[in-house]
Amino acid sequence: MKIEYDLDEIETTAEAILRHVHSKIVLFKGPMGTGKTTLIKSMVKKLGSIDVVSSPTFAIMNEYSTAETVIYHYDFYRIDSPAEALDFGFDEYLEQKAWNLIEWPDIIVGLLPQEYVVIEISKISDSKRELKLENIK
């Protein structure tokens, strides 16, 4: 699935994504500055969290709550190996029925279960983006 959107349409884009994903493990790919965290903020809001969403670049993982579930938001930009993710319990977080929203996922792909979603974002202009959503089974 492809979606082209303006940044002021991010809320409806987040809704569309949530309707089309077949897994709660969602990988976000794209160059720095394409809006991965911005899109995740909208998704977390649409999932029902009122928590303040920020990039977990230095913390590696942030946790948000909703009335029904927990959302884990990762940024693996600064890790050097899959072992670092395992050291803080990444595999245990994946086993939960929670949402796992993962930025910069390339280094941990080998740790993922068979089903997950890949969202690749590209910048068309300062205010326009394109994303490709693929459900992996």
N, C-alpha and C positions, 0 to 999 in steps of 0.2 A: 504494500500500500504506500502511496506517495501523497504527501500533503504539502502544499505551498501556502504559506501564511505570513501575514504582517504581524509584527510584534504586538500590536494592539488587539490581535485576534488570538492571543495565547491561551485565554481561558477556554474558548471553544475548541481550540486545537487539543488542549489537555483532555477535554471531554471525549473528543473523537478517539484519542489514543486509548483511553480507559475502556471505551466500548470495543476496541479491536484487539487488545492484548489477550493472549491465551495463557499467560503465566504472570505470576507476581514478581518474577525476577526479570528486571528490565535493564539492559545495558545501553548506555548513552555514549555514542561516538561522535567525534567531530573536532575540528581544530579549536584551539583556545579562542574564546570570544564569540562562538557561534550561538551561545544561549542555552547550553545544557542545564546549568543550574537554574536559570530563569524558567525553563520549561518544567523542571522538577518542582520548583516552588508552586507553580500552577497546578500540577498534578497532586501534590500533597494537599493543597487547599481543596481541590475537587474530591479528594478522598475523605474529607471531613476534618482535617486537623486545623486547629487554630494556632499551632505552634509557629514561632518565627523560624523560617527556613533560611539557612545560610550555607555557604560552601564549606564542606568538611575538609578542605585542603590540608590543614595542619592537624586536625583531630583524626583524620582518616575516615571516621564514621560519626554521623549524627543520628539521633533517634527522635522520631516524632510520634505523637499518639493521636488516635482517633477514638471515638466511642466503641468501635468494633475491632480495631486492630492496631498494630504497631507498624511503623514505616522506618526502615533503615536506609540511610542515604550515605553512600560511600564515595570517596574520591581517592582512587589509587594512583594518582599522578606521581606521588612521592615514594611509592614503595618500589623496591628493587627486585623482589622475587615473590613467587607464590607462598613461600614459607613465611614471609612477614605477615601475609593475610591470615594464614593458619595460626600464627602465634597469638593473634588477638581474637581468635575464635570464629573467623569468617564462615567456616564450614558449619558451625553450630547455628549461626544466624540463618543460614540457608535452609536448614532443616525445619525451621519454624514456619508457620502458615502466614508469616508477615510479608509485607512488600519489601523488596530489596531493589533499590534504585542505585545503579552503579555507574559512576563517571570514570573514564579512563580504564576500561575493563580488560584491555589486551593481556595484561600480565596474569590475570586470574581465570581466563577462559577455561583452562584445563581443570579447574576446581568446580565448575558448574555442573548441575544435573543436566539431563538430556533435553529438558524443555526450558526455554527462556526466550526473551524477546530482545531484538536488536533494533535500536533507533539510531539512525545516522543522520546528523544535522549538517547542512551546508548553508553558508551565507550567500544569498543572492545579492543583497544590497544592505545598507545600514539598517533598514527596517524590515527586510523581507528574508525569510528562511524557507528552505525546503527540507522536509524530513522523509526518510524512507523507513518504514516499519516492517520488520520481518519476524514472524513467529517461527522459532526454531523448535523442531520436534525430533 
